[in-house]
Amino acid sequence: MKYKKWTLDQKLEILSSSEDIGIVEACRKYGVSTGTFYSWKKKHESQGEAGLKVTYDTKSKEHKQAEEENRILRKLLSNKEIELEVQRELLKKKFGTSDPRKI
């Protein structure tokens, strides 16, 4: 099940409309569970609008892209290190040394 992500304006609209038409009707109208509504209401009463701000998407798009690029580069580096280690082992078997300068 995919969860809906509510913006600050939507949350404030739902809270204000609940005062006019009632909590149950507002929850039905907007498709919000009453548990979620009361959680928002509690946060709004204690912290104000700051309590309702979205906190689940804190990473920017550029940050996510940089992390993905970093992951790819680390994978390439580890593959290259494995290749070099294999080459050293082959040299060791063939010439008895792993230092290519001694060949």
C-alpha distances in whole Angstrom, upper triangle without the diagonal:
4,6,10,13,16,19,22,24,21,21,25,24,22,24,28,27,26,30,31,29,27,24,23,23,22,19,19,20,18,14,14,14,18,17,16,19,21,20,21,24,25,25,27,30,30,30,30,28,28,25,23,23,20,20,17,19,22,23,25,24,28,27,24,26,29,27,26,30,31,29,30,34,34,33,36,38,37,38,41,42,42,44,47,47,47,50,52,51,53,56,56,57,59,61,61,59,56,58,58,61,63,63
4,7,9,13,16,19,21,18,18,22,22,20,23,26,25,25,28,29,28,27,24,23,23,21,18,18,19,16,13,14,14,18,17,15,18,21,19,19,23,24,23,25,28,29,28,27,25,25,23,20,20,17,17,14,15,19,20,21,21,25,24,21,24,26,25,24,28,29,27,29,32,32,32,34,37,36,37,40,41,41,43,46,46,46,49,51,51,52,55,56,57,59,61,60,59,55,57,57,60,62,62
4,6,9,13,16,18,15,15,19,19,17,19,22,22,21,25,26,25,24,21,20,21,18,15,16,17,14,11,11,12,15,14,12,15,17,16,16,19,21,20,21,24,25,24,24,22,21,19,17,17,14,15,12,14,17,19,20,21,24,24,21,24,27,25,25,28,29,28,30,33,33,33,36,38,37,39,41,42,43,45,47,47,48,51,52,53,54,57,58,58,60,62,62,60,57,58,59,61,64,64
4,6,10,13,14,11,12,16,16,14,17,19,19,19,23,24,22,22,19,19,19,16,14,15,15,11,10,9,11,15,15,12,13,17,15,14,18,20,19,19,23,24,23,22,19,20,18,15,15,12,14,12,13,17,19,20,20,24,23,21,24,27,26,26,29,30,29,31,34,35,35,37,39,39,40,43,44,45,47,49,49,50,53,54,55,57,59,60,61,63,64,64,62,59,60,60,63,65,66
4,7,10,12,10,10,14,14,14,16,18,19,19,22,24,23,22,20,20,20,17,15,17,16,12,12,11,13,16,15,12,13,16,15,13,17,18,17,17,21,22,20,19,16,16,15,12,11,9,11,9,10,14,16,17,17,21,21,19,22,25,24,24,27,29,28,30,33,33,34,36,38,38,40,42,43,44,46,48,49,50,52,53,54,56,58,59,60,62,64,63,61,58,59,59,61,64,64
4,7,8,6,6,10,11,10,12,15,15,16,19,20,20,20,17,18,18,15,13,15,14,11,11,10,13,15,15,11,11,15,13,11,14,16,15,14,18,19,18,16,13,14,13,10,9,8,11,11,12,15,17,18,19,23,23,22,24,27,26,27,30,31,31,33,36,36,37,39,41,41,43,45,46,47,49,51,52,53,55,57,57,59,61,62,63,65,67,67,64,61,62,62,64,67,67
4,5,5,6,9,10,11,12,14,15,17,19,21,21,21,19,20,20,16,16,18,16,13,14,13,16,17,17,14,14,16,15,12,15,17,15,14,18,19,17,15,11,12,12,9,8,7,10,11,12,14,16,17,18,21,22,21,24,26,26,27,30,31,31,33,35,36,37,39,41,42,43,45,46,48,50,51,52,54,56,57,58,60,62,63,64,66,67,67,65,61,62,62,64,67,67
4,5,5,6,9,10,11,12,14,16,17,19,20,20,18,20,20,16,16,19,17,14,16,14,17,17,17,14,13,15,14,10,12,15,12,11,14,16,13,11,8,9,10,6,6,7,11,13,13,15,18,18,20,23,23,23,26,28,28,29,32,33,33,35,37,38,39,42,43,44,46,48,48,50,52,53,54,56,58,59,60,62,64,65,66,68,69,69,66,63,63,64,66,68,69
4,5,5,6,9,10,11,12,14,16,17,18,19,17,20,19,15,16,18,16,13,16,15,18,18,19,16,14,17,16,12,14,17,15,13,16,18,16,13,10,12,13,9,9,11,14,16,16,18,21,21,22,25,26,26,28,30,31,32,34,35,36,38,40,41,42,44,46,47,48,50,51,53,55,56,57,59,61,62,63,65,67,68,69,71,72,72,70,66,66,67,68,71,72
4,5,5,6,9,10,10,12,15,16,16,16,15,17,16,12,12,14,12,9,12,11,14,15,16,13,12,15,15,11,13,16,15,13,16,19,17,15,12,14,14,10,11,11,15,16,17,19,22,22,23,26,27,26,29,31,31,32,35,36,36,38,41,41,42,44,46,47,48,50,52,53,54,56,57,59,61,62,63,65,67,68,69,71,72,72,70,66,67,67,69,72,73
4,5,5,6,9,10,11,13,15,15,15,13,15,15,11,11,14,13,10,12,10,12,13,14,10,9,11,11,8,9,12,11,10,13,15,14,12,10,12,11,7,9,10,14,15,17,19,22,22,24,27,27,27,30,32,31,32,35,36,36,39,41,41,42,45,46,47,48,51,52,53,55,57,57,59,61,62,63,65,67,68,69,71,72,72,70,66,67,67,69,72,73
4,5,5,6,9,10,11,13,14,14,13,16,16,12,13,16,14,12,15,13,15,15,16,13,11,13,13,9,9,13,12,9,12,14,13,10,8,11,11,8,10,12,16,18,19,21,24,24,26,29,29,29,32,34,34,35,38,39,39,41,44,44,45,48,49,50,51,54,54,55,58,59,60,62,64,65,66,68,70,70,72,74,75,75,72,69,69,70,72,75,75
4,5,5,6,9,10,11,12,13,12,15,13,10,11,14,12,10,13,12,15,15,17,14,12,14,15,12,12,15,15,12,15,18,17,14,12,15,15,12,14,15,19,20,21,23,26,26,28,31,31,31,34,36,36,37,40,41,41,43,45,46,47,49,51,51,53,55,56,57,59,61,62,63,66,67,68,70,71,72,74,76,77,77,74,71,71,72,74,77,77
4,5,5,6,9,10,10,10,9,11,10,6,8,11,9,7,10,9,12,11,13,11,8,11,13,10,10,14,14,12,14,17,17,15,13,16,15,12,14,15,19,20,21,24,27,27,29,32,32,32,34,37,36,37,40,41,41,43,46,46,47,49,51,51,53,55,56,57,59,61,62,63,65,67,67,69,71,72,73,75,77,76,74,71,71,72,74,77,77
4,6,5,7,9,10,10,8,11,12,8,9,13,12,11,13,11,13,11,13,11,8,9,11,8,7,11,11,9,11,14,14,12,11,14,13,11,14,16,19,20,22,24,28,28,30,34,33,33,36,38,37,39,42,42,42,45,47,47,48,51,52,52,54,57,57,58,61,62,63,64,67,68,69,71,72,73,75,77,78,77,75,72,72,73,75,78,79
4,5,5,7,9,10,10,13,12,9,12,14,13,12,15,14,16,15,17,15,11,13,15,12,10,14,14,11,13,16,16,13,13,16,16,13,16,18,22,23,25,27,30,30,32,35,35,35,38,40,40,41,44,45,45,47,49,50,51,53,55,55,57,59,60,61,63,65,66,67,69,71,72,74,75,76,78,80,81,80,78,74,75,76,78,80,81
4,5,5,6,7,8,11,9,6,10,12,10,10,13,13,15,14,17,15,12,14,16,13,12,16,17,14,16,19,20,17,16,19,18,16,19,20,24,25,26,29,32,32,34,37,37,37,39,42,41,42,45,46,46,48,51,51,52,54,56,56,58,60,61,62,64,66,67,68,70,72,73,74,76,77,79,81,82,82,79,76,77,77,79,82,83
4,5,5,5,5,8,7,5,8,10,10,10,13,11,13,11,14,13,9,11,14,12,10,14,16,13,14,18,19,17,16,20,18,16,19,21,24,25,27,29,32,33,35,38,38,37,40,42,42,43,46,47,47,49,51,51,52,55,56,57,58,61,62,62,65,66,67,68,71,72,73,74,77,77,79,81,82,82,79,76,77,77,80,82,83
4,6,6,7,11,10,9,12,14,13,14,16,15,16,14,17,16,12,13,16,14,11,15,16,14,14,18,19,16,17,20,19,17,21,23,26,27,29,31,35,35,37,40,40,40,43,45,44,45,48,49,49,52,54,54,55,58,59,59,61,64,64,65,67,69,70,71,74,75,75,77,79,80,81,83,85,84,82,78,79,80,82,85,86
4,6,9,11,10,9,12,14,13,14,17,16,18,16,19,19,15,16,19,17,15,18,20,17,18,21,22,20,20,23,22,20,23,25,28,30,31,33,37,37,39,42,42,42,44,47,46,47,50,51,51,53,56,56,57,59,61,61,63,65,66,67,69,71,72,73,75,77,77,79,81,82,83,85,87,86,84,81,81,82,84,87,88
4,7,8,6,6,10,11,10,12,14,15,16,14,18,17,14,16,19,17,16,19,21,19,19,23,24,22,21,25,23,21,24,26,29,30,32,34,37,38,39,42,42,42,44,47,46,47,50,51,51,53,56,56,56,59,61,61,62,65,66,67,69,71,71,72,75,76,77,79,81,82,83,85,86,86,84,80,81,82,84,87,87
4,6,6,6,9,10,11,12,14,13,14,11,15,15,12,13,16,15,13,16,19,17,17,21,22,20,21,24,22,20,23,25,27,28,31,33,36,37,39,42,42,41,44,46,45,46,50,50,50,52,55,55,55,58,60,60,61,64,65,65,68,70,70,71,74,75,75,77,80,80,81,84,85,85,83,79,80,81,83,86,86
4,6,5,6,9,10,11,12,10,10,8,11,11,8,9,13,12,11,14,16,15,15,19,20,19,19,22,19,17,21,22,25,25,28,30,33,35,36,40,39,38,41,44,43,43,47,47,47,49,52,52,52,55,57,57,58,61,62,62,64,66,67,68,71,72,72,74,76,77,78,80,82,81,79,76,77,78,80,82,83
4,6,5,6,9,10,10,9,9,7,11,12,10,11,14,14,13,16,19,18,19,22,23,22,22,24,22,20,23,24,26,26,29,32,35,36,37,41,40,39,42,44,43,44,47,48,47,49,52,52,52,55,57,57,58,61,62,62,64,67,67,68,70,72,72,74,76,77,78,80,82,81,79,76,77,78,80,83,83
4,5,5,6,9,10,10,11,10,14,14,12,14,17,16,15,19,21,20,21,24,25,23,23,25,23,21,24,24,27,27,29,32,35,36,37,41,41,39,42,45,44,44,47,49,48,50,53,53,53,56,58,58,59,62,63,63,65,67,68,69,71,73,73,75,77,78,79,81,83,82,80,77,78,79,81,84,84
4,5,5,6,8,8,10,9,13,12,9,12,15,13,13,16,18,17,18,21,22,20,19,22,20,17,20,21,24,24,26,29,32,33,34,37,37,36,39,41,41,41,44,46,45,47,50,50,50,53,55,55,56,59,60,60,63,65,65,66,69,70,71,72,75,75,77,79,80,80,78,74,75,76,78,81,81
4,6,5,6,5,6,6,10,9,7,10,13,12,12,15,17,16,18,21,22,20,19,22,19,17,19,19,22,22,24,27,30,31,32,36,36,34,37,40,39,39,42,43,43,45,47,48,48,51,52,52,54,56,57,58,60,62,62,63,66,67,68,70,72,73,74,76,77,77,75,72,73,73,76,78,79
4,6,5,7,8,9,12,12,11,14,16,16,16,19,21,20,22,25,25,24,23,25,23,20,22,22,25,25,26,30,32,33,34,37,37,36,38,41,40,40,44,45,44,46,49,49,49,52,54,54,55,58,59,59,61,63,64,64,67,69,69,71,73,74,75,77,79,78,76,73,74,75,77,80,80
4,6,8,11,12,15,14,12,16,18,16,17,20,21,20,22,25,26,23,22,25,23,20,22,22,25,25,26,29,32,32,33,36,37,35,38,41,40,40,43,45,44,46,49,49,49,52,54,54,55,58,59,59,61,63,64,65,67,69,69,71,73,74,75,77,79,79,77,73,74,75,77,80,80
4,6,9,11,14,12,10,14,15,14,15,18,19,18,21,23,23,21,19,22,20,17,18,18,21,21,22,25,28,28,29,33,33,32,34,37,36,36,39,41,40,42,45,45,46,48,50,50,51,54,55,56,58,60,61,61,64,65,66,68,70,71,72,74,75,75,73,70,71,71,74,76,77
4,7,9,12,10,10,14,15,14,16,19,19,19,22,24,24,23,21,23,21,18,19,18,21,20,22,25,28,28,29,33,33,31,34,36,35,35,39,40,39,41,44,44,44,47,49,49,50,53,54,54,56,58,59,60,62,64,64,66,68,69,70,72,74,73,72,68,69,70,72,75,75
4,6,8,7,7,10,11,11,12,15,16,16,18,21,21,20,18,20,18,15,17,16,19,18,20,23,26,27,28,32,31,30,33,35,34,34,38,39,38,40,43,43,43,46,48,48,49,52,53,53,55,57,58,59,61,63,63,65,67,68,69,71,73,72,70,67,68,69,71,74,74
4,5,5,6,9,10,11,12,14,16,17,18,20,21,21,20,21,18,16,18,18,20,19,22,25,27,29,30,34,33,31,34,37,35,36,39,40,39,41,44,44,44,47,48,48,49,52,53,53,56,58,58,59,62,63,63,65,67,68,69,71,73,72,70,67,68,69,72,74,74
4,5,5,6,8,10,10,12,14,15,16,18,20,19,19,21,18,16,19,19,21,21,24,26,29,31,33,36,35,34,37,39,38,38,42,42,41,44,46,46,46,49,51,50,52,55,55,56,58,60,60,61,64,65,65,68,70,70,71,74,75,75,73,69,71,72,74,76,77
4,5,5,6,9,10,11,12,14,15,17,18,18,19,19,16,15,18,18,19,19,22,24,27,30,31,35,33,32,35,37,35,36,40,40,39,42,44,44,44,47,49,48,50,53,53,53,56,58,58,59,62,63,63,65,67,68,69,71,73,72,70,67,68,69,71,74,74
4,6,5,6,9,10,11,12,14,16,16,16,16,17,13,11,14,14,15,15,19,21,24,26,28,31,30,29,32,34,32,33,37,37,36,39,42,41,42,45,46,46,47,50,51,51,54,56,56,57,60,61,61,63,65,66,67,69,71,70,68,65,66,67,69,71,72
4,5,5,6,9,10,10,12,14,15,15,14,16,13,11,14,15,17,18,20,23,26,28,30,33,32,31,34,36,35,36,39,40,39,42,44,44,45,48,49,49,51,53,54,54,57,59,59,60,63,64,64,66,69,69,70,72,74,73,71,68,69,70,72,74,75
4,5,5,6,9,10,10,12,14,14,15,16,13,12,15,17,18,19,22,24,28,30,32,35,34,33,36,38,36,38,41,41,41,43,46,45,46,49,50,50,52,55,55,55,58,60,60,61,64,65,65,68,70,70,71,74,75,74,72,69,70,71,73,75,76
4,5,5,6,9,10,11,12,13,13,14,10,10,13,14,15,16,19,21,24,27,29,32,30,30,33,35,33,35,38,38,37,40,42,42,43,46,47,47,49,51,51,52,55,56,56,58,61,61,62,64,66,66,68,70,72,71,69,65,66,67,69,72,73
4,5,5,6,9,10,10,10,10,11,8,7,10,12,13,15,18,19,23,25,27,30,29,29,32,34,32,34,37,37,37,40,42,42,43,46,47,47,49,51,52,52,55,57,57,58,61,62,62,65,67,67,68,71,72,71,69,65,66,67,69,72,73
4,5,5,6,9,10,9,10,12,9,9,13,15,17,18,21,23,26,28,30,33,32,32,36,37,36,37,41,41,41,43,46,45,46,49,50,50,52,55,55,56,59,60,60,62,64,65,66,68,70,70,72,74,76,75,72,69,70,71,73,75,76
4,5,5,6,8,9,11,12,9,10,13,15,17,19,22,23,26,28,31,34,32,32,36,37,36,38,41,41,40,43,45,45,46,49,50,50,52,54,54,55,58,59,59,61,64,64,65,67,69,69,71,73,75,74,71,68,69,70,72,74,75
4,5,5,6,7,8,9,5,7,10,12,13,16,19,19,23,25,28,30,29,29,33,34,33,34,38,37,37,40,42,42,43,46,47,47,49,51,51,52,55,57,57,59,61,62,62,65,66,67,68,71,72,71,68,65,66,67,69,71,72
4,6,5,4,6,8,6,6,10,13,15,17,20,20,24,26,28,31,30,30,34,35,34,36,39,39,39,42,44,44,45,48,49,49,51,53,54,55,57,59,59,61,63,64,65,67,69,69,71,73,74,73,71,67,68,69,71,73,74
4,6,6,9,10,9,10,13,16,18,21,23,24,27,29,32,35,33,34,37,38,37,39,42,42,42,45,47,47,48,51,52,52,54,56,57,58,60,62,62,64,66,67,68,70,72,72,74,76,77,76,73,70,71,72,73,76,77
4,6,9,10,8,10,13,16,17,20,23,22,26,28,31,34,32,33,36,37,36,38,41,40,41,44,45,45,47,49,50,50,53,55,55,56,59,60,60,62,64,65,65,68,70,70,72,74,75,74,71,68,68,70,71,74,75
4,7,6,5,8,10,14,14,18,20,19,23,25,28,30,29,30,33,34,33,35,38,38,38,41,43,42,44,47,47,48,50,52,52,53,56,57,57,60,62,62,63,66,67,67,69,72,72,71,69,65,66,67,68,71,72
4,5,6,7,10,13,15,18,20,20,24,25,28,30,29,30,33,34,34,36,39,39,39,42,44,43,45,48,48,49,51,53,54,55,58,59,59,61,63,64,65,67,69,69,71,73,74,73,71,67,67,68,70,73,74
4,5,5,7,10,13,16,17,17,21,22,25,27,26,27,30,31,31,33,36,36,37,40,41,41,43,45,46,47,49,51,51,53,55,56,57,59,61,62,63,65,67,67,69,71,72,72,69,65,66,66,68,71,72
4,5,5,9,10,14,15,15,18,20,23,25,24,25,28,29,29,31,33,33,34,37,38,38,40,43,43,44,46,48,48,50,52,53,54,56,58,59,60,62,64,64,66,68,69,68,66,62,62,63,65,68,69
4,6,9,10,13,15,15,19,21,24,26,25,25,29,30,29,31,34,34,34,37,39,38,40,43,43,44,46,48,48,50,52,53,54,56,58,59,60,62,63,64,66,68,69,68,65,62,62,63,65,68,69
4,7,9,11,14,14,18,20,22,25,24,24,27,29,28,30,33,33,33,36,38,38,39,42,43,43,45,48,48,49,52,53,54,55,58,58,59,62,63,64,66,68,69,68,66,62,63,63,65,68,69
4,6,9,11,11,15,16,19,21,20,21,24,25,25,27,30,30,30,33,35,35,37,39,40,41,43,45,45,47,49,50,51,53,55,56,57,59,61,61,63,65,66,65,63,59,60,60,62,65,66
4,6,7,8,12,13,16,19,18,18,21,23,22,24,26,27,27,30,32,32,33,36,37,37,39,42,42,43,46,47,48,50,52,53,54,56,57,58,60,62,63,62,60,56,57,58,60,62,63
4,6,6,10,12,15,18,16,16,20,21,20,21,24,24,25,28,29,29,31,33,34,35,37,39,39,41,43,44,45,47,49,50,51,53,55,55,57,59,60,59,57,53,54,55,57,59,60
4,6,9,11,14,16,15,14,18,19,17,19,22,22,22,25,27,27,28,31,32,32,34,36,37,38,40,42,42,44,46,47,48,50,52,53,54,56,58,57,55,51,52,53,55,57,58
4,6,8,10,13,11,11,14,16,15,16,19,20,20,23,25,25,26,29,30,30,32,34,35,36,39,40,41,43,45,46,47,49,50,51,53,55,56,56,53,50,50,51,53,55,56
4,7,10,12,10,10,14,15,14,16,19,19,19,22,24,24,26,28,29,30,32,34,34,36,38,39,40,42,44,45,46,48,50,50,52,54,55,55,52,48,49,49,51,54,55
4,7,8,6,7,10,11,10,13,15,15,16,19,20,21,22,25,25,26,29,30,31,33,35,36,37,39,41,42,43,45,46,47,49,51,52,52,49,45,46,46,48,51,52
4,5,5,6,9,10,11,13,14,15,17,19,20,21,23,25,26,27,29,30,32,33,35,36,38,40,41,42,44,46,47,48,50,51,52,52,50,46,46,46,48,51,52
4,5,5,6,9,10,11,12,14,15,17,18,20,21,23,24,26,27,29,30,32,33,35,36,38,39,41,43,44,45,47,49,50,51,51,49,45,45,45,47,50,50
4,5,5,6,9,10,10,12,14,15,16,18,20,21,22,24,26,27,28,30,32,33,35,36,37,39,41,42,43,45,47,48,49,49,46,42,42,42,44,47,48
4,5,5,6,9,10,10,12,14,15,16,19,20,21,23,24,26,27,29,30,31,33,35,36,37,39,41,42,43,45,47,47,47,45,41,41,41,43,46,47
4,5,5,6,9,10,11,13,14,15,17,19,20,21,23,25,26,27,29,31,32,33,35,36,38,40,41,42,44,45,47,47,44,40,41,41,43,46,46
4,5,5,6,8,10,11,12,14,15,17,18,20,21,23,24,26,27,29,30,32,33,35,37,38,39,41,43,44,45,45,43,39,39,39,41,44,44
4,5,5,6,9,10,10,12,14,15,16,18,20,21,22,24,26,27,28,30,31,33,35,36,37,39,41,42,43,43,40,36,36,37,38,41,42
4,5,5,6,9,10,10,12,14,15,17,18,20,21,23,25,26,27,29,30,32,33,35,36,37,39,41,42,42,39,35,36,36,38,41,41
4,5,5,6,9,10,11,13,14,16,17,19,20,21,23,25,26,27,29,31,32,34,35,36,38,39,41,41,39,35,35,35,38,40,41
4,5,5,6,9,10,11,12,14,15,17,18,20,21,23,24,26,27,29,31,32,33,35,37,38,39,39,37,33,33,33,35,38,38
4,5,5,6,9,10,10,12,14,15,16,18,20,21,23,24,26,27,29,30,32,33,35,36,37,37,34,31,31,31,33,36,37
4,6,5,6,9,10,11,12,14,15,17,19,20,21,23,25,26,27,29,31,32,33,35,36,36,34,30,31,31,33,36,36
4,5,5,6,9,10,11,12,14,16,17,19,20,21,23,25,26,27,29,30,32,33,35,35,33,29,30,30,32,35,35
4,5,5,6,9,10,11,12,14,15,17,18,20,21,23,24,26,27,29,31,32,33,33,30,27,27,27,29,32,32
4,5,5,6,9,10,11,12,14,15,17,19,20,21,23,25,26,27,29,30,31,31,29,25,26,26,28,31,31
4,5,5,6,9,10,11,12,14,15,17,19,20,21,23,25,26,27,29,30,30,28,25,26,26,29,31,31
4,5,5,6,9,10,11,12,14,15,17,19,20,21,23,24,26,27,28,29,27,23,24,23,26,29,29
4,5,5,6,9,10,11,12,14,15,17,19,20,21,23,25,26,27,27,24,21,21,21,24,26,27
4,5,5,6,9,10,11,12,14,15,17,19,20,21,23,24,26,25,23,20,21,21,24,26,26
4,5,5,6,9,10,11,13,14,16,17,19,20,21,23,24,25,23,19,21,21,24,26,25
4,5,5,6,9,10,11,12,14,15,17,18,20,21,22,23,20,17,18,17,20,23,23
4,5,5,6,9,10,11,12,14,15,16,19,20,21,21,18,15,16,16,19,21,21
4,5,5,6,9,10,11,12,14,15,17,18,20,20,18,15,17,17,20,22,22
4,5,5,6,9,10,11,12,14,16,16,18,19,17,14,15,15,19,20,20
4,5,5,6,9,10,11,12,14,15,16,16,14,11,12,12,15,17,17
4,5,5,6,9,10,10,12,14,15,15,13,10,12,13,16,17,17
4,5,5,6,9,10,11,12,14,14,13,10,13,13,17,18,17
4,5,5,6,9,10,10,12,13,11,9,11,10,14,15,14
4,5,5,6,9,10,10,10,8,5,8,8,12,13,12
4,5,5,6,9,10,9,9,7,10,11,15,15,14
4,5,5,6,8,9,9,8,11,11,15,15,13
4,5,5,6,7,6,6,8,8,11,11,9
4,6,6,5,4,5,8,9,12,11,10
4,6,6,8,8,12,12,15,14,13
4,6,8,9,12,11,14,13,10
4,6,8,9,9,11,9,7
4,7,9,10,12,10,9
4,6,8,9,7,8
4,6,9,8,9
4,5,6,7
4,5,6
4,6
4
